[in-house]
Amino acid sequence: MYIKFFFTVLYLIFLSGCAAKKLYSNGIVEEAPIQEILPTHEALMNIAPAKSMPVVAVYSFGDKTGQRKQLDNVAAFSTAVTQGAETLLIDALKTAGNGTWFRVVERVGVDHLTRERQIVRSTREAYQAKPDELKPLLYAGIILEGGVIGYDTNIESGGAGARYLGLGASGQYRKDIVTISLRAVSTQTGEILMNVQTSKTIISASNGFDVFKFIDLDTKLVEIENGMSENESITRSVRSCIEAAVLALIKQGDTRGYWEMTESTKEK
């Protein structure tokens, strides 16, 4: 009986070692970077082209939650959600219809753009008798505003466990929710034309196996623990929320007549 028990424990330790070895080799992460395609990304990519591409601008799309990461019930200095949500929004806008839906103008780094145009203009004036004029900047008819407005933790949590004769197993889970808001504002009148909100759950789960047993006439103690936890990426969840919001905004704009979707898209 003890021999079987001993080899079972060794097998569990071996599995844990193999899992770690897949990720690290001589201190170097072996997993290659990938371009992850989420279901919401595919939905945006598969939209048919717009009949007329609207020009939109994104100035900011920030974290309005004020949430901090929780470490053993202590708030850390790191924020709970990404501070680069405007980058995710711009990526979603350019993903829609494989780049055939929105004409996005640069406004997040507009200071850099303006400075570079000044360098180009001064260089041309210095080295050319008749310098070519720079084309005027494209202005947007719609400004997209909003941000991450909610990150609620421990919406639902639970777990289960059992122990018999020194052998035990347990599992736990937790559910959080992230919410974003996206609105379209007319640059002509300042009127809010459209507004959508999307939410996504974030699941965290863990399971473990432990042994606490006396052997050899109850004079020797064996104590072993093994487990694993998995947390859904908050950044990917925010990205998925933003992509879903852009998709909803496209459909809402078509319903209210601010732009027009092709017939092939409407039939889906």
ChimeraX commands (.cxc) that place a marker at each C-alpha (Angstrom):
marker #1 position 0.00,0.00,0.00 radius 0.5
marker #1 position 2.79,2.41,0.94 radius 0.5
marker #1 position 4.68,1.66,-2.27 radius 0.5
marker #1 position 1.63,2.55,-4.37 radius 0.5
marker #1 position 1.08,5.69,-2.35 radius 0.5
marker #1 position 4.74,6.68,-2.74 radius 0.5
marker #1 position 4.73,6.30,-6.53 radius 0.5
marker #1 position 1.46,8.25,-6.79 radius 0.5
marker #1 position 3.06,11.18,-4.99 radius 0.5
marker #1 position 6.15,11.00,-7.17 radius 0.5
marker #1 position 3.94,11.05,-10.28 radius 0.5
marker #1 position 2.19,14.22,-9.11 radius 0.5
marker #1 position 5.51,15.93,-8.46 radius 0.5
marker #1 position 6.73,14.84,-11.90 radius 0.5
marker #1 position 3.67,16.40,-13.58 radius 0.5
marker #1 position 4.28,19.69,-11.78 radius 0.5
marker #1 position 7.89,19.68,-12.89 radius 0.5
marker #1 position 6.95,19.00,-16.51 radius 0.5
marker #1 position 4.47,21.89,-16.50 radius 0.5
marker #1 position 7.13,24.27,-15.20 radius 0.5
marker #1 position 9.70,22.99,-17.68 radius 0.5
marker #1 position 7.38,23.80,-20.59 radius 0.5
marker #1 position 7.41,27.46,-19.60 radius 0.5
marker #1 position 11.02,27.94,-18.53 radius 0.5
marker #1 position 14.35,26.65,-19.73 radius 0.5
marker #1 position 17.52,28.06,-18.17 radius 0.5
marker #1 position 15.54,31.04,-16.91 radius 0.5
marker #1 position 14.19,31.89,-20.38 radius 0.5
marker #1 position 10.50,31.77,-21.25 radius 0.5
marker #1 position 10.07,29.33,-24.13 radius 0.5
marker #1 position 6.54,30.33,-25.14 radius 0.5
marker #1 position 6.72,32.47,-28.29 radius 0.5
marker #1 position 4.69,35.70,-28.54 radius 0.5
marker #1 position 1.46,35.31,-30.48 radius 0.5
marker #1 position -1.22,37.52,-32.00 radius 0.5
marker #1 position -4.27,36.39,-30.10 radius 0.5
marker #1 position -7.57,36.37,-32.00 radius 0.5
marker #1 position -10.52,36.69,-29.64 radius 0.5
marker #1 position -14.10,35.83,-30.72 radius 0.5
marker #1 position -15.03,39.53,-30.60 radius 0.5
marker #1 position -12.02,40.30,-32.80 radius 0.5
marker #1 position -13.22,37.79,-35.39 radius 0.5
marker #1 position -16.75,39.26,-35.28 radius 0.5
marker #1 position -15.35,42.73,-36.00 radius 0.5
marker #1 position -13.04,41.44,-38.70 radius 0.5
marker #1 position -15.88,39.69,-40.53 radius 0.5
marker #1 position -18.10,42.76,-40.86 radius 0.5
marker #1 position -18.65,43.73,-44.49 radius 0.5
marker #1 position -17.19,47.13,-45.53 radius 0.5
marker #1 position -19.14,50.29,-44.80 radius 0.5
marker #1 position -20.70,52.14,-47.71 radius 0.5
marker #1 position -18.99,55.34,-46.56 radius 0.5
marker #1 position -16.17,55.29,-43.99 radius 0.5
marker #1 position -16.76,57.85,-41.19 radius 0.5
marker #1 position -13.78,59.80,-39.83 radius 0.5
marker #1 position -13.46,59.37,-36.05 radius 0.5
marker #1 position -11.02,60.54,-33.40 radius 0.5
marker #1 position -10.02,59.08,-30.02 radius 0.5
marker #1 position -8.43,61.49,-27.54 radius 0.5
marker #1 position -8.57,59.37,-24.40 radius 0.5
marker #1 position -10.25,56.24,-23.11 radius 0.5
marker #1 position -9.03,55.94,-19.58 radius 0.5
marker #1 position -9.48,53.99,-16.38 radius 0.5
marker #1 position -12.28,55.62,-14.38 radius 0.5
marker #1 position -12.56,52.86,-11.78 radius 0.5
marker #1 position -9.78,53.91,-9.42 radius 0.5
marker #1 position -9.26,50.23,-8.63 radius 0.5
marker #1 position -5.94,48.91,-7.36 radius 0.5
marker #1 position -4.65,45.36,-7.41 radius 0.5
marker #1 position -5.43,43.35,-4.30 radius 0.5
marker #1 position -2.56,41.47,-2.67 radius 0.5
marker #1 position -3.55,39.69,0.53 radius 0.5
marker #1 position -6.27,42.24,1.23 radius 0.5
marker #1 position -3.81,45.12,0.78 radius 0.5
marker #1 position -4.20,47.59,-2.09 radius 0.5
marker #1 position -1.04,47.69,-4.19 radius 0.5
marker #1 position 0.16,50.69,-6.16 radius 0.5
marker #1 position -0.43,48.94,-9.49 radius 0.5
marker #1 position -3.79,49.58,-11.10 radius 0.5
marker #1 position -6.25,46.75,-11.55 radius 0.5
marker #1 position -7.03,47.47,-15.21 radius 0.5
marker #1 position -4.92,48.59,-18.15 radius 0.5
marker #1 position -4.03,52.27,-18.55 radius 0.5
marker #1 position -3.76,51.94,-22.34 radius 0.5
marker #1 position -7.40,51.29,-23.19 radius 0.5
marker #1 position -7.35,53.98,-25.91 radius 0.5
marker #1 position -4.82,51.86,-27.79 radius 0.5
marker #1 position -7.18,48.88,-27.59 radius 0.5
marker #1 position -10.05,51.08,-28.84 radius 0.5
marker #1 position -8.04,52.33,-31.82 radius 0.5
marker #1 position -7.06,48.75,-32.65 radius 0.5
marker #1 position -10.73,47.68,-32.52 radius 0.5
marker #1 position -11.76,50.57,-34.81 radius 0.5
marker #1 position -9.12,49.62,-37.38 radius 0.5
marker #1 position -10.04,45.95,-37.07 radius 0.5
marker #1 position -13.69,46.55,-38.01 radius 0.5
marker #1 position -14.26,45.21,-41.50 radius 0.5
marker #1 position -10.51,44.55,-41.79 radius 0.5
marker #1 position -9.82,48.29,-41.84 radius 0.5
marker #1 position -12.71,49.24,-44.13 radius 0.5
marker #1 position -15.08,50.74,-41.56 radius 0.5
marker #1 position -13.50,53.72,-39.78 radius 0.5
marker #1 position -10.93,56.33,-40.77 radius 0.5
marker #1 position -9.18,56.97,-37.47 radius 0.5
marker #1 position -7.18,60.19,-37.06 radius 0.5
marker #1 position -4.29,60.49,-34.62 radius 0.5
marker #1 position -5.20,62.49,-31.54 radius 0.5
marker #1 position -3.60,60.57,-28.66 radius 0.5
marker #1 position -0.14,61.58,-29.92 radius 0.5
marker #1 position -1.21,64.74,-31.73 radius 0.5
marker #1 position 1.58,66.77,-30.07 radius 0.5
marker #1 position 4.16,64.45,-31.57 radius 0.5
marker #1 position 2.45,64.66,-34.95 radius 0.5
marker #1 position 2.35,68.46,-34.88 radius 0.5
marker #1 position 6.00,68.67,-33.84 radius 0.5
marker #1 position 7.06,66.32,-36.64 radius 0.5
marker #1 position 5.13,68.37,-39.20 radius 0.5
marker #1 position 6.92,71.49,-37.98 radius 0.5
marker #1 position 10.27,69.72,-38.47 radius 0.5
marker #1 position 9.28,68.69,-41.99 radius 0.5
marker #1 position 8.15,72.22,-42.84 radius 0.5
marker #1 position 11.29,73.90,-41.49 radius 0.5
marker #1 position 13.54,71.37,-43.24 radius 0.5
marker #1 position 11.84,71.97,-46.58 radius 0.5
marker #1 position 12.09,75.73,-46.15 radius 0.5
marker #1 position 15.81,75.46,-45.39 radius 0.5
marker #1 position 16.77,73.22,-48.30 radius 0.5
marker #1 position 14.22,74.04,-51.00 radius 0.5
marker #1 position 13.53,77.31,-52.77 radius 0.5
marker #1 position 9.86,76.46,-53.19 radius 0.5
marker #1 position 8.97,73.89,-50.57 radius 0.5
marker #1 position 5.91,71.74,-51.14 radius 0.5
marker #1 position 3.04,72.51,-48.83 radius 0.5
marker #1 position 2.06,69.89,-46.29 radius 0.5
marker #1 position -1.43,68.54,-46.67 radius 0.5
marker #1 position -3.88,69.76,-44.00 radius 0.5
marker #1 position -4.66,67.43,-41.13 radius 0.5
marker #1 position -7.83,65.42,-41.54 radius 0.5
marker #1 position -10.50,66.44,-39.05 radius 0.5
marker #1 position -13.00,64.06,-37.51 radius 0.5
marker #1 position -16.76,64.39,-37.61 radius 0.5
marker #1 position -17.17,62.12,-34.57 radius 0.5
marker #1 position -15.17,61.91,-31.35 radius 0.5
marker #1 position -15.29,58.65,-29.42 radius 0.5
marker #1 position -15.21,59.07,-25.65 radius 0.5
marker #1 position -15.71,56.87,-22.60 radius 0.5
marker #1 position -13.53,54.51,-20.63 radius 0.5
marker #1 position -13.41,51.60,-18.21 radius 0.5
marker #1 position -16.15,52.56,-15.75 radius 0.5
marker #1 position -16.33,49.49,-13.53 radius 0.5
marker #1 position -14.22,46.66,-12.15 radius 0.5
marker #1 position -16.19,44.75,-9.52 radius 0.5
marker #1 position -14.38,41.98,-7.67 radius 0.5
marker #1 position -15.74,38.95,-5.83 radius 0.5
marker #1 position -19.14,39.14,-7.49 radius 0.5
marker #1 position -19.35,35.40,-6.94 radius 0.5
marker #1 position -16.96,33.01,-5.24 radius 0.5
marker #1 position -17.04,29.47,-3.94 radius 0.5
marker #1 position -15.28,26.18,-3.66 radius 0.5
marker #1 position -15.37,22.61,-2.44 radius 0.5
marker #1 position -13.01,20.19,-0.77 radius 0.5
marker #1 position -12.78,16.77,0.83 radius 0.5
marker #1 position -10.30,14.89,3.00 radius 0.5
marker #1 position -10.12,11.22,3.98 radius 0.5
marker #1 position -7.38,9.43,5.89 radius 0.5
marker #1 position -4.90,12.24,5.36 radius 0.5
marker #1 position -5.61,12.61,1.62 radius 0.5
marker #1 position -7.42,15.76,0.50 radius 0.5
marker #1 position -8.40,17.74,-2.58 radius 0.5
marker #1 position -9.99,21.15,-2.97 radius 0.5
marker #1 position -11.07,23.65,-5.61 radius 0.5
marker #1 position -12.02,27.33,-5.53 radius 0.5
marker #1 position -13.25,29.91,-8.00 radius 0.5
marker #1 position -13.96,33.64,-8.14 radius 0.5
marker #1 position -15.81,35.83,-10.62 radius 0.5
marker #1 position -15.13,39.52,-11.32 radius 0.5
marker #1 position -16.82,41.84,-13.81 radius 0.5
marker #1 position -15.31,44.63,-15.93 radius 0.5
marker #1 position -17.57,47.23,-17.59 radius 0.5
marker #1 position -16.75,49.82,-20.26 radius 0.5
marker #1 position -18.77,52.68,-21.75 radius 0.5
marker #1 position -18.33,54.06,-25.26 radius 0.5
marker #1 position -20.10,57.09,-26.73 radius 0.5
marker #1 position -19.95,58.96,-30.03 radius 0.5
marker #1 position -20.01,62.79,-29.91 radius 0.5
marker #1 position -20.68,65.08,-32.88 radius 0.5
marker #1 position -17.90,67.64,-33.43 radius 0.5
marker #1 position -20.38,69.96,-35.16 radius 0.5
marker #1 position -22.89,70.30,-32.32 radius 0.5
marker #1 position -21.37,68.50,-29.33 radius 0.5
marker #1 position -24.42,66.24,-29.19 radius 0.5
marker #1 position -23.97,62.68,-27.95 radius 0.5
marker #1 position -25.19,60.64,-30.88 radius 0.5
marker #1 position -24.76,57.11,-29.57 radius 0.5
marker #1 position -23.83,55.39,-26.34 radius 0.5
marker #1 position -23.21,51.71,-25.50 radius 0.5
marker #1 position -22.03,49.76,-22.47 radius 0.5
marker #1 position -20.57,46.26,-22.40 radius 0.5
marker #1 position -19.49,43.97,-19.56 radius 0.5
marker #1 position -17.49,40.76,-19.30 radius 0.5
marker #1 position -16.89,38.33,-16.47 radius 0.5
marker #1 position -13.36,37.46,-15.38 radius 0.5
marker #1 position -12.96,33.97,-13.92 radius 0.5
marker #1 position -10.23,32.84,-11.54 radius 0.5
marker #1 position -9.98,29.20,-10.46 radius 0.5
marker #1 position -7.61,27.04,-8.44 radius 0.5
marker #1 position -7.39,23.40,-7.41 radius 0.5
marker #1 position -5.06,21.50,-5.19 radius 0.5
marker #1 position -4.16,18.12,-3.76 radius 0.5
marker #1 position -2.49,17.54,-0.40 radius 0.5
marker #1 position -1.29,14.63,1.71 radius 0.5
marker #1 position -0.85,14.66,5.50 radius 0.5
marker #1 position -0.17,11.17,6.72 radius 0.5
marker #1 position 1.78,9.31,9.38 radius 0.5
marker #1 position 3.56,6.14,8.24 radius 0.5
marker #1 position 5.90,3.52,9.68 radius 0.5
marker #1 position 3.91,2.83,12.86 radius 0.5
marker #1 position 2.87,6.47,13.08 radius 0.5
marker #1 position 6.44,7.62,13.76 radius 0.5
marker #1 position 7.15,9.36,10.45 radius 0.5
marker #1 position 5.12,12.13,8.86 radius 0.5
marker #1 position 4.62,12.69,5.13 radius 0.5
marker #1 position 3.24,16.07,4.05 radius 0.5
marker #1 position 2.88,16.95,0.35 radius 0.5
marker #1 position 1.00,19.71,-1.45 radius 0.5
marker #1 position 0.33,20.16,-5.14 radius 0.5
marker #1 position -1.95,22.60,-6.92 radius 0.5
marker #1 position -2.52,25.06,-9.73 radius 0.5
marker #1 position -4.39,28.31,-10.19 radius 0.5
marker #1 position -5.50,30.04,-13.40 radius 0.5
marker #1 position -6.64,33.65,-13.73 radius 0.5
marker #1 position -8.32,35.03,-16.83 radius 0.5
marker #1 position -6.42,38.00,-18.24 radius 0.5
marker #1 position -7.97,41.35,-17.27 radius 0.5
marker #1 position -6.39,43.10,-20.25 radius 0.5
marker #1 position -7.86,40.58,-22.69 radius 0.5
marker #1 position -11.24,40.97,-21.00 radius 0.5
marker #1 position -11.08,44.76,-21.39 radius 0.5
marker #1 position -10.05,44.31,-25.01 radius 0.5
marker #1 position -12.98,41.96,-25.64 radius 0.5
marker #1 position -15.37,44.45,-23.99 radius 0.5
marker #1 position -14.09,47.28,-26.20 radius 0.5
marker #1 position -14.40,45.18,-29.37 radius 0.5
marker #1 position -17.96,44.22,-28.41 radius 0.5
marker #1 position -18.75,47.91,-27.77 radius 0.5
marker #1 position -17.42,48.95,-31.20 radius 0.5
marker #1 position -19.54,46.23,-32.81 radius 0.5
marker #1 position -22.62,47.42,-30.90 radius 0.5
marker #1 position -21.87,51.04,-31.85 radius 0.5
marker #1 position -21.72,50.13,-35.53 radius 0.5
marker #1 position -25.12,48.46,-35.37 radius 0.5
marker #1 position -26.61,51.30,-33.33 radius 0.5
marker #1 position -25.31,53.89,-35.80 radius 0.5
marker #1 position -26.90,52.00,-38.67 radius 0.5
marker #1 position -30.24,51.81,-36.84 radius 0.5
marker #1 position -30.22,55.58,-36.13 radius 0.5
marker #1 position -29.05,56.50,-39.62 radius 0.5
marker #1 position -25.62,57.96,-38.83 radius 0.5
marker #1 position -23.96,55.57,-41.28 radius 0.5
marker #1 position -25.01,52.69,-43.44 radius 0.5
marker #1 position -24.04,49.06,-43.34 radius 0.5
marker #1 position -23.98,46.94,-46.47 radius 0.5
marker #1 position -26.84,44.55,-47.05 radius 0.5
marker #1 position -24.66,41.48,-46.48 radius 0.5
marker #1 position -23.98,42.66,-42.94 radius 0.5
marker #1 position -27.59,43.49,-42.14 radius 0.5
marker #1 position -28.72,39.98,-43.07 radius 0.5
marker #1 position -26.45,38.39,-40.42 radius 0.5
marker link #1:1,2 radius 0.2
marker link #1:2,3 radius 0.2
marker link #1:3,4 radius 0.2
marker link #1:4,5 radius 0.2
marker link #1:5,6 radius 0.2
marker link #1:6,7 radius 0.2
marker link #1:7,8 radius 0.2
marker link #1:8,9 radius 0.2
marker link #1:9,10 radius 0.2
marker link #1:10,11 radius 0.2
marker link #1:11,12 radius 0.2
marker link #1:12,13 radius 0.2
marker link #1:13,14 radius 0.2
marker link #1:14,15 radius 0.2
marker link #1:15,16 radius 0.2
marker link #1:16,17 radius 0.2
marker link #1:17,18 radius 0.2
marker link #1:18,19 radius 0.2
marker link #1:19,20 radius 0.2
marker link #1:20,21 radius 0.2
marker link #1:21,22 radius 0.2
marker link #1:22,23 radius 0.2
marker link #1:23,24 radius 0.2
marker link #1:24,25 radius 0.2
marker link #1:25,26 radius 0.2
marker link #1:26,27 radius 0.2
marker link #1:27,28 radius 0.2
marker link #1:28,29 radius 0.2
marker link #1:29,30 radius 0.2
marker link #1:30,31 radius 0.2
marker link #1:31,32 radius 0.2
marker link #1:32,33 radius 0.2
marker link #1:33,34 radius 0.2
marker link #1:34,35 radius 0.2
marker link #1:35,36 radius 0.2
marker link #1:36,37 radius 0.2
marker link #1:37,38 radius 0.2
marker link #1:38,39 radius 0.2
marker link #1:39,40 radius 0.2
marker link #1:40,41 radius 0.2
marker link #1:41,42 radius 0.2
marker link #1:42,43 radius 0.2
marker link #1:43,44 radius 0.2
marker link #1:44,45 radius 0.2
marker link #1:45,46 radius 0.2
marker link #1:46,47 radius 0.2
marker link #1:47,48 radius 0.2
marker link #1:48,49 radius 0.2
marker link #1:49,50 radius 0.2
marker link #1:50,51 radius 0.2
marker link #1:51,52 radius 0.2
marker link #1:52,53 radius 0.2
marker link #1:53,54 radius 0.2
marker link #1:54,55 radius 0.2
marker link #1:55,56 radius 0.2
marker link #1:56,57 radius 0.2
marker link #1:57,58 radius 0.2
marker link #1:58,59 radius 0.2
marker link #1:59,60 radius 0.2
marker link #1:60,61 radius 0.2
marker link #1:61,62 radius 0.2
marker link #1:62,63 radius 0.2
marker link #1:63,64 radius 0.2
marker link #1:64,65 radius 0.2
marker link #1:65,66 radius 0.2
marker link #1:66,67 radius 0.2
marker link #1:67,68 radius 0.2
marker link #1:68,69 radius 0.2
marker link #1:69,70 radius 0.2
marker link #1:70,71 radius 0.2
marker link #1:71,72 radius 0.2
marker link #1:72,73 radius 0.2
marker link #1:73,74 radius 0.2
marker link #1:74,75 radius 0.2
marker link #1:75,76 radius 0.2
marker link #1:76,77 radius 0.2
marker link #1:77,78 radius 0.2
marker link #1:78,79 radius 0.2
marker link #1:79,80 radius 0.2
marker link #1:80,81 radius 0.2
marker link #1:81,82 radius 0.2
marker link #1:82,83 radius 0.2
marker link #1:83,84 radius 0.2
marker link #1:84,85 radius 0.2
marker link #1:85,86 radius 0.2
marker link #1:86,87 radius 0.2
marker link #1:87,88 radius 0.2
marker link #1:88,89 radius 0.2
marker link #1:89,90 radius 0.2
marker link #1:90,91 radius 0.2
marker link #1:91,92 radius 0.2
marker link #1:92,93 radius 0.2
marker link #1:93,94 radius 0.2
marker link #1:94,95 radius 0.2
marker link #1:95,96 radius 0.2
marker link #1:96,97 radius 0.2
marker link #1:97,98 radius 0.2
marker link #1:98,99 radius 0.2
marker link #1:99,100 radius 0.2
marker link #1:100,101 radius 0.2
marker link #1:101,102 radius 0.2
marker link #1:102,103 radius 0.2
marker link #1:103,104 radius 0.2
marker link #1:104,105 radius 0.2
marker link #1:105,106 radius 0.2
marker link #1:106,107 radius 0.2
marker link #1:107,108 radius 0.2
marker link #1:108,109 radius 0.2
marker link #1:109,110 radius 0.2
marker link #1:110,111 radius 0.2
marker link #1:111,112 radius 0.2
marker link #1:112,113 radius 0.2
marker link #1:113,114 radius 0.2
marker link #1:114,115 radius 0.2
marker link #1:115,116 radius 0.2
marker link #1:116,117 radius 0.2
marker link #1:117,118 radius 0.2
marker link #1:118,119 radius 0.2
marker link #1:119,120 radius 0.2
marker link #1:120,121 radius 0.2
marker link #1:121,122 radius 0.2
marker link #1:122,123 radius 0.2
marker link #1:123,124 radius 0.2
marker link #1:124,125 radius 0.2
marker link #1:125,126 radius 0.2
marker link #1:126,127 radius 0.2
marker link #1:127,128 radius 0.2
marker link #1:128,129 radius 0.2
marker link #1:129,130 radius 0.2
marker link #1:130,131 radius 0.2
marker link #1:131,132 radius 0.2
marker link #1:132,133 radius 0.2
marker link #1:133,134 radius 0.2
marker link #1:134,135 radius 0.2
marker link #1:135,136 radius 0.2
marker link #1:136,137 radius 0.2
marker link #1:137,138 radius 0.2
marker link #1:138,139 radius 0.2
marker link #1:139,140 radius 0.2
marker link #1:140,141 radius 0.2
marker link #1:141,142 radius 0.2
marker link #1:142,143 radius 0.2
marker link #1:143,144 radius 0.2
marker link #1:144,145 radius 0.2
marker link #1:145,146 radius 0.2
marker link #1:146,147 radius 0.2
marker link #1:147,148 radius 0.2
marker link #1:148,149 radius 0.2
marker link #1:149,150 radius 0.2
marker link #1:150,151 radius 0.2
marker link #1:151,152 radius 0.2
marker link #1:152,153 radius 0.2
marker link #1:153,154 radius 0.2
marker link #1:154,155 radius 0.2
marker link #1:155,156 radius 0.2
marker link #1:156,157 radius 0.2
marker link #1:157,158 radius 0.2
marker link #1:158,159 radius 0.2
marker link #1:159,160 radius 0.2
marker link #1:160,161 radius 0.2
marker link #1:161,162 radius 0.2
marker link #1:162,163 radius 0.2
marker link #1:163,164 radius 0.2
marker link #1:164,165 radius 0.2
marker link #1:165,166 radius 0.2
marker link #1:166,167 radius 0.2
marker link #1:167,168 radius 0.2
marker link #1:168,169 radius 0.2
marker link #1:169,170 radius 0.2
marker link #1:170,171 radius 0.2
marker link #1:171,172 radius 0.2
marker link #1:172,173 radius 0.2
marker link #1:173,174 radius 0.2
marker link #1:174,175 radius 0.2
marker link #1:175,176 radius 0.2
marker link #1:176,177 radius 0.2
marker link #1:177,178 radius 0.2
marker link #1:178,179 radius 0.2
marker link #1:179,180 radius 0.2
marker link #1:180,181 radius 0.2
marker link #1:181,182 radius 0.2
marker link #1:182,183 radius 0.2
marker link #1:183,184 radius 0.2
marker link #1:184,185 radius 0.2
marker link #1:185,186 radius 0.2
marker link #1:186,187 radius 0.2
marker link #1:187,188 radius 0.2
marker link #1:188,189 radius 0.2
marker link #1:189,190 radius 0.2
marker link #1:190,191 radius 0.2
marker link #1:191,192 radius 0.2
marker link #1:192,193 radius 0.2
marker link #1:193,194 radius 0.2
marker link #1:194,195 radius 0.2
marker link #1:195,196 radius 0.2
marker link #1:196,197 radius 0.2
marker link #1:197,198 radius 0.2
marker link #1:198,199 radius 0.2
marker link #1:199,200 radius 0.2
marker link #1:200,201 radius 0.2
marker link #1:201,202 radius 0.2
marker link #1:202,203 radius 0.2
marker link #1:203,204 radius 0.2
marker link #1:204,205 radius 0.2
marker link #1:205,206 radius 0.2
marker link #1:206,207 radius 0.2
marker link #1:207,208 radius 0.2
marker link #1:208,209 radius 0.2
marker link #1:209,210 radius 0.2
marker link #1:210,211 radius 0.2
marker link #1:211,212 radius 0.2
marker link #1:212,213 radius 0.2
marker link #1:213,214 radius 0.2
marker link #1:214,215 radius 0.2
marker link #1:215,216 radius 0.2
marker link #1:216,217 radius 0.2
marker link #1:217,218 radius 0.2
marker link #1:218,219 radius 0.2
marker link #1:219,220 radius 0.2
marker link #1:220,221 radius 0.2
marker link #1:221,222 radius 0.2
marker link #1:222,223 radius 0.2
marker link #1:223,224 radius 0.2
marker link #1:224,225 radius 0.2
marker link #1:225,226 radius 0.2
marker link #1:226,227 radius 0.2
marker link #1:227,228 radius 0.2
marker link #1:228,229 radius 0.2
marker link #1:229,230 radius 0.2
marker link #1:230,231 radius 0.2
marker link #1:231,232 radius 0.2
marker link #1:232,233 radius 0.2
marker link #1:233,234 radius 0.2
marker link #1:234,235 radius 0.2
marker link #1:235,236 radius 0.2
marker link #1:236,237 radius 0.2
marker link #1:237,238 radius 0.2
marker link #1:238,239 radius 0.2
marker link #1:239,240 radius 0.2
marker link #1:240,241 radius 0.2
marker link #1:241,242 radius 0.2
marker link #1:242,243 radius 0.2
marker link #1:243,244 radius 0.2
marker link #1:244,245 radius 0.2
marker link #1:245,246 radius 0.2
marker link #1:246,247 radius 0.2
marker link #1:247,248 radius 0.2
marker link #1:248,249 radius 0.2
marker link #1:249,250 radius 0.2
marker link #1:250,251 radius 0.2
marker link #1:251,252 radius 0.2
marker link #1:252,253 radius 0.2
marker link #1:253,254 radius 0.2
marker link #1:254,255 radius 0.2
marker link #1:255,256 radius 0.2
marker link #1:256,257 radius 0.2
marker link #1:257,258 radius 0.2
marker link #1:258,259 radius 0.2
marker link #1:259,260 radius 0.2
marker link #1:260,261 radius 0.2
marker link #1:261,262 radius 0.2
marker link #1:262,263 radius 0.2
marker link #1:263,264 radius 0.2
marker link #1:264,265 radius 0.2
marker link #1:265,266 radius 0.2
marker link #1:266,267 radius 0.2
marker link #1:267,268 radius 0.2
view
